[in-house]
């Protein structure tokens, strides 16, 4: 979840402002809003929040998945939580994690910097992803047990 997004049931203060955008930009926003079935304000806020994050952390991008949007490392399909999991499993060694992931140390350092500023968001995403993976594995195991009995 990008900075500024609301979790279900969470009230968050906001500020209203208006901007002028070119006609093509407005039409693109409207098209995406309709495709995603999302309000214009919510979509514009997400674009602004993620854009600011990407400006502050140029090695990070955001991608959508079955469990929502999440931060990932540019040039890879690795989510930030996955990089951080690898760092932790590498005795908190960025160099070891980089070697294991076959990435430059600078890329792993970028993930660590993003995590340092967005720990709650990344940990929340990791929790959702791990829980979903555990459910899929449990279903697979149950299916395997049925097949061998």
LUMTOR-389507 format. One record per residue: x, y negated, z negated of N, C-alpha, C in turn; residue in three letters. Coordinates in steps of 0.1 Angstrom, whole numbers, padded with zeros to 4 digits, always signed. Layout:
BEGIN
XYZXYZXYZala...
***
This chain:
BEGIN
+0008+0012+0000+0000+0000+0000+0009-0012+0000unk+0007-0021+0009+0015-0033+0010+0011-0043-0001unk+0020-0052-0004+0018-0062-0014+0005-0070-0010unk-0004-0073-0019-0015-0080-0016-0028-0072-0013unk-0026-0059-0011-0037-0050-0009-0044-0047-0022unk-0057-0044-0022-0064-0040-0033-0067-0025-0034unk-0065-0020-0046-0069-0006-0048-0084-0006-0051unk-0090+0006-0049-0105+0007-0052-0108+0002-0066unk-0118-0007-0067-0122-0012-0080-0113-0022-0086unk-0103-0026-0080-0094-0036-0085-0097-0050-0080unk-0099-0060-0089-0101-0073-0085-0088-0080-0084unk-0086-0088-0074-0073-0095-0072-0076-0109-0068unk-0069-0119-0074-0071-0132-0070-0066-0135-0056unk-0072-0145-0050-0068-0148-0036-0069-0163-0034unk-0063-0167-0023-0064-0181-0019-0069-0181-0005unk-0078-0191-0002-0083-0192+0011-0075-0203+0019unk-0073-0199+0031-0067-0209+0040-0071-0206+0054unk-0070-0215+0063-0073-0212+0077-0061-0215+0086unk-0061-0208+0097-0050-0210+0106-0056-0210+0120unk-0048-0216+0129-0052-0216+0143-0043-0206+0150unk-0049-0198+0158-0040-0188+0166-0044-0190+0181unk-0036-0185+0189-0039-0186+0204-0050-0177+0207unk-0057-0179+0218-0068-0171+0222-0064-0156+0224unk-0053-0153+0231-0049-0139+0232-0046-0132+0218unk-0040-0140+0209-0038-0134+0195-0051-0131+0189unk-0061-0140+0189-0074-0138+0183-0081-0126+0190unk-0080-0126+0203-0087-0114+0210-0080-0101+0206unk-0067-0101+0205-0060-0089+0200-0065-0085+0186unk-0065-0095+0177-0070-0092+0164-0084-0087+0163unk-0093-0093+0171-0107-0088+0172-0108-0074+0177unk-0100-0071+0188-0100-0057+0193-0095-0047+0183unk-0084-0050+0176-0079-0041+0166-0089-0040+0154unk-0095-0050+0151-0105-0050+0140-0116-0041+0143unk-0121-0041+0155-0132-0033+0160-0127-0018+0160unk-0115-0016+0166-0110-0002+0167-0108+0004+0153unk-0104-0004+0143-0101+0002+0130-0114+0001+0121unk-0124-0006+0126-0136-0008+0118-0132-0015+0104unk-0125-0025+0105-0120-0033+0094-0124-0047+0095unk-0125-0054+0084-0129-0068+0085-0117-0076+0091unk-0120-0087+0097-0109-0096+0103-0100-0101+0092unk-0106-0105+0080-0098-0110+0069-0089-0099+0064unk-0094-0087+0062-0086-0076+0056-0074-0073+0066unk-0077-0072+0079-0067-0069+0088-0056-0080+0089unk-0061-0092+0090-0051-0103+0090-0043-0104+0077unk-0049-0101+0066-0041-0101+0053-0031-0090+0054unk-0035-0078+0058-0025-0067+0059-0014-0071+0069unk-0017-0076+0080-0006-0080+0090+0003-0090+0083unk-0002-0100+0076+0006-0110+0070+0015-0104+0059unk+0009-0096+0050+0016-0090+0039+0027-0080+0044unk+0024-0072+0054+0034-0063+0060+0045-0071+0067unk+0041-0081+0074+0050-0090+0082+0060-0096+0072unk+0055-0101+0061+0064-0107+0051+0074-0096+0046unk+0069-0085+0043+0077-0074+0038+0088-0070+0048unk+0084-0069+0061+0094-0066+0071+0104-0077+0073unk+0100-0089+0071+0110-0100+0072+0120-0099+0060unk+0115-0096+0048+0123-0095+0037+0132-0082+0037unk+0127-0072+0044+0134-0058+0044+0134-0054+0059unk+0143-0059+0067+0143-0056+0081+0144-0041+0085unk+0149-0033+0076+0150-0019+0079+0138-0011+0076unk+0127-0018+0072+0114-0011+0068+0103-0015+0078unk+0095-0005+0081+0083-0007+0089+0071+0000+0082unk+0059-0002+0086+0048+0004+0080+0041+0013+0091unk+0036+0024+0086+0029+0033+0096+0017+0039+0089unk+0007+0042+0097-0005+0048+0092-0004+0063+0092unk-0011+0069+0083-0012+0084+0082-0025+0088+0076unk-0027+0101+0075-0040+0106+0070-0043+0100+0056unk-0033+0097+0048-0035+0093+0034-0033+0078+0033unk-0033+0071+0044-0031+0056+0043-0018+0051+0049unk-0016+0038+0048-0004+0032+0053+0007+0033+0043unk+0019+0034+0048+0031+0035+0039+0043+0030+0046unk+0053+0026+0037+0065+0021+0042+0075+0032+0046unk+0082+0030+0057+0091+0040+0063+0104+0033+0067unk+0114+0041+0070+0127+0036+0074+0128+0034+0089unk+0131+0023+0094+0132+0020+0108+0142+0030+0114unk+0138+0035+0126+0146+0044+0133+0145+0059+0129unk+0136+0061+0119+0134+0074+0115+0119+0076+0113unk+0115+0088+0110+0101+0091+0106+0100+0094+0091unk+0110+0089+0084+0111+0091+0069+0104+0080+0062unk+0095+0084+0053+0089+0075+0044+0099+0071+0033unk+0097+0059+0028+0106+0054+0017+0106+0064+0005unk+0095+0069+0002+0094+0078-0010+0102+0091-0007unk+0103+0095+0006+0111+0107+0009+0126+0104+0008unk+0130+0092+0012+0144+0089+0011+0148+0088-0004unk+0139+0082-0012+0142+0081-0026+0142+0094-0033unk+0133+0103-0029+0133+0117-0035+0147+0124-0032unk+0152+0121-0020+0164+0127-0016+0176+0121-0024unk+0175+0108-0026+0185+0101-0034+0185+0107-0049unk+0174+0109-0054+0173+0115-0068+0178+0129-0068unk+0175+0137-0058+0180+0150-0057+0195+0151-0053unk+0201+0140-0050+0215+0139-0047+0223+0133-0059unk+0218+0135-0071+0224+0129-0083+0225+0114-0082unk+0215+0108-0076+0214+0093-0074+0226+0088-0066unk+0231+0096-0058+0242+0092-0049+0237+0088-0035unk+0238+0075-0032+0233+0071-0019+0242+0077-0008unk+0255+0079-0010+0263+0085+0000+0259+0100+0003unk+0257+0107-0008+0253+0121-0006+0239+0122+0001unk+0230+0113-0003+0217+0113+0004+0218+0110+0018unk+0226+0100+0021+0228+0096+0035+0234+0107+0043unk+0244+0114+0037+0250+0126+0044+0240+0137+0047unk+0232+0140+0037+0221+0150+0038+0211+0147+0048unk+0207+0134+0049+0197+0129+0058+0203+0126+0072unk+0216+0126+0073+0223+0123+0085+0220+0109+0090unk+0221+0100+0080+0218+0086+0082+0230+0077+0077unk+0232+0065+0083+0242+0057+0078+0239+0053+0063unk+0249+0051+0055+0247+0047+0041+0238+0034+0041unk+0240+0025+0050+0233+0012+0050+0218+0014+0051unk+0214+0025+0058+0199+0027+0059+0194+0032+0046unk+0201+0041+0039+0196+0046+0026+0196+0034+0016unk+0206+0026+0016+0207+0014+0008+0195+0005+0010unk+0191+0004+0023+0179-0005+0026+0167+0001+0019unk+0165+0014+0020+0154+0021+0013+0154+0019-0002unk+0166+0020-0008+0167+0018-0022+0163+0003-0026unk+0168-0007-0018+0164-0021-0020+0149-0023-0020unk+0143-0017-0009+0128-0018-0008+0122-0012-0020unk+0126+0000-0024+0120+0007-0036+0122-0001-0048unk+0133-0008-0050+0135-0016-0062+0125-0027-0064unk+0120-0032-0053+0111-0043-0053+0096-0038-0053unk+0094-0026-0048+0081-0021-0045+0079-0007-0052unk+0085-0005-0063+0085+0008-0070+0071+0014-0072unk+0061+0006-0077+0048+0011-0080+0041+0016-0067unk+0042+0008-0056+0036+0011-0044+0042+0024-0038unk+0055+0025-0038+0062+0037-0033+0058+0050-0041unk+0058+0048-0054+0055+0060-0063+0041+0064-0061unk+0032+0054-0059+0017+0058-0057+0016+0066-0044unk+0023+0061-0033+0022+0069-0020+0028+0083-0022unk+0039+0084-0029+0046+0097-0032+0036+0106-0039unk+0030+0101-0049+0020+0109-0057+0009+0114-0048unk+0003+0106-0039-0007+0110-0030-0002+0121-0020unk+0010+0118-0015+0015+0128-0005+0018+0141-0011unk+0024+0141-0023+0028+0154-0029+0016+0161-0034unk+0006+0154-0039-0007+0161-0043-0014+0168-0031unk-0014+0161-0019-0020+0166-0007-0012+0178-0002unk+0001+0177-0003+0009+0189+0001+0007+0201-0008unk+0006+0198-0021+0003+0209-0030-0010+0216-0027unk-0020+0208-0024-0034+0214-0021-0033+0222-0008unk-0026+0217+0002-0025+0225+0014-0017+0238+0012unk-0007+0237+0004+0001+0250+0001-0007+0260-0007unk-0015+0255-0017-0024+0264-0024-0034+0270-0015unk-0040+0263-0006-0050+0269+0003-0043+0279+0012unk-0031+0276+0017-0024+0286+0025-0021+0299+0017unk-0016+0297+0005-0013+0309-0003-0026+0317-0006unk-0037+0311-0008-0050+0318-0011-0054+0325+0002unk-0052+0319+0014-0055+0326+0026-0046+0338+0029unk-0033+0336+0025-0024+0348+0027-0028+0359+0018unk-0032+0356+0006-0036+0367-0004-0048+0374+0002unk-0057+0367+0008-0069+0374+0014-0065+0383+0025unk-0055+0379+0033-0051+0387+0045-0043+0399+0041unk-0036+0399+0029-0028+0411+0025-0036+0420+0016unk-0048+0417+0012-0056+0426+0003-0065+0435+0011unk
***
